[in-house]
Amino acid sequence: MKPLVVAASDMADGFRLAGIPVLELEDESRIDEVIQRIREREDVAIVLVDERFMGPFEEAFERAGWPMVASYPSELVKREQSYIDELTMRYLGQKIHVEGESEGEGS
């Protein structure tokens, strides 16, 4: 089973250099097409998606339970807190504080 990345063209080459297959997606207009192409593959275990497009991918694969879908941060998304803080709030319902970490550190 393989990973697969859904990325904009400016990020795609980096993933390809790492040996990871990539489907390019620049905007929301081709999301359904990319999701269908992933469904047609039986060798994909995890799909790593630009966070801008995460919603439709979560919805498409949550009922199937396979492949697993995760996001990576996008420089195009403005945020008030760090990406890791947003993820822990979303999935755990609370921020995780690390001893010695000062407020605003890591942003």
C-alpha positions as CSV (number, residue, x, y, z in Angstrom):
1,M,0.0,0.0,0.0
2,K,1.3,3.4,-1.0
3,P,0.9,7.0,0.1
4,L,-0.5,9.6,-2.4
5,V,-0.2,13.3,-2.2
6,V,-2.7,15.8,-3.7
7,A,-0.8,19.1,-4.1
8,A,-0.6,22.3,-6.1
9,S,2.1,22.3,-8.8
10,D,4.5,24.4,-6.7
11,M,4.6,21.6,-4.1
12,A,4.3,18.6,-6.4
13,D,7.9,18.3,-7.5
14,G,9.2,18.2,-4.0
15,F,6.9,15.2,-3.2
16,R,7.9,13.5,-6.4
17,L,11.6,13.9,-5.6
18,A,10.8,12.1,-2.4
19,G,9.4,9.2,-4.4
20,I,5.7,9.9,-3.6
21,P,3.1,9.8,-6.3
22,V,1.2,13.1,-6.7
23,L,-2.0,14.2,-8.2
24,E,-1.9,17.9,-8.9
25,L,-4.8,20.1,-7.9
26,E,-4.7,23.9,-8.2
27,D,-8.2,24.9,-7.2
28,E,-11.5,23.3,-6.3
29,S,-12.7,22.9,-9.9
30,R,-11.2,19.4,-10.3
31,I,-11.7,18.0,-6.8
32,D,-14.4,15.5,-7.9
33,E,-12.1,14.3,-10.7
34,V,-9.2,13.8,-8.4
35,I,-11.3,12.0,-5.8
36,Q,-12.6,9.6,-8.5
37,R,-9.0,8.9,-9.7
38,I,-8.1,8.0,-6.1
39,R,-11.1,5.7,-5.8
40,E,-10.0,3.8,-8.9
41,R,-6.7,3.0,-7.3
42,E,-6.4,0.0,-5.0
43,D,-2.8,0.6,-3.9
44,V,-3.4,3.8,-2.0
45,A,-3.4,3.6,1.8
46,I,-3.1,7.3,2.8
47,V,-3.8,10.5,0.9
48,L,-2.1,13.6,2.1
49,V,-4.1,16.7,1.0
50,D,-3.4,20.4,0.9
51,E,-5.4,21.7,3.9
52,R,-7.4,24.1,1.5
53,F,-9.1,21.0,0.0
54,M,-9.4,18.8,3.0
55,G,-13.2,19.0,3.6
56,P,-14.3,17.4,0.3
57,F,-11.7,14.6,0.7
58,E,-12.8,13.9,4.3
59,E,-16.4,13.6,3.2
60,A,-15.6,11.4,0.2
61,F,-13.6,8.8,2.1
62,E,-15.0,8.9,5.7
63,R,-17.8,6.4,4.9
64,A,-15.5,4.1,3.1
65,G,-12.8,4.2,5.8
66,W,-10.1,3.7,3.2
67,P,-7.8,5.3,2.3
68,M,-6.9,7.4,5.3
69,V,-6.9,11.1,4.6
70,A,-4.7,13.7,6.3
71,S,-3.8,17.3,5.5
72,Y,-0.6,19.3,5.4
73,P,-0.5,23.1,6.0
74,S,-0.8,25.5,3.1
75,E,1.0,28.8,3.0
76,L,-2.1,30.3,1.4
77,V,-4.2,29.8,4.5
78,K,-4.1,32.7,7.1
79,R,-4.4,31.5,10.7
80,E,-4.5,33.1,14.1
81,Q,-2.7,30.2,15.8
82,S,-0.1,27.6,14.8
83,Y,-1.2,24.8,12.5
84,I,-0.5,22.2,15.2
85,D,-2.7,24.2,17.7
86,E,-5.5,24.2,15.1
87,L,-5.3,20.5,14.6
88,T,-5.3,19.7,18.3
89,M,-8.2,22.0,18.9
90,R,-10.1,20.4,16.0
91,Y,-9.5,16.7,16.9
92,L,-9.0,16.8,20.7
93,G,-11.0,19.9,21.6
94,Q,-8.2,21.5,23.5
95,K,-4.7,23.0,23.0
96,I,-1.8,21.0,24.3
97,H,0.6,23.1,26.3
98,V,4.3,22.1,26.4
99,E,6.2,23.0,29.5
100,G,8.6,25.8,28.8
101,E,6.7,26.8,25.6
102,S,6.1,30.5,25.6
103,E,2.9,32.0,24.1
104,G,3.2,32.6,20.3
105,E,6.3,30.3,20.0
106,G,6.3,28.1,17.0
107,S,3.9,30.2,14.9
